[in-house]
Amino acid sequence: MRKLLLLQPPSLTRVHRGLYNLAALATYVEGFCEVRVHDSTDAALETCLIDFQPHIVGITSYTVTYGESIEQM
C-alpha cells in the first residue's frame, strides 16, 4: 500500500492552529493509501520522513506561504 504524507508549513500552522483541511483529505484517501498528517510544530520533518518513508508527499499552501512551502520541499 502506498504511503502519503501531508504537510503544512510552520507559518500556516502558527496562524491557523489547525489541520482540518489536511485531516479531511486524509480521511477521504485513507482507503487507498496509508496517510499521515505532519504538524510542523510537533517534530522534525526529517525524522518523520525517515520513520514513515512516504511514497508521496503533499504540501498545503496559500499564496502568502508559497515561498515557505517551496523551501520546505
PEDAVEN-V509455 format. One record per helix or strand of 2 or more residues. SS is the DSSP state (~ for helix, > for strand). FROM is the first residue (numbers start at 1). LEN is the number of residues. If there is no record, write none. Layout:
BEGIN
SS,FROM,LEN
SS,FROM,LEN
END
This chain:
BEGIN
>,3,6
~,10,7
~,20,10
>,34,6
~,45,8
>,56,5
~,63,10
END
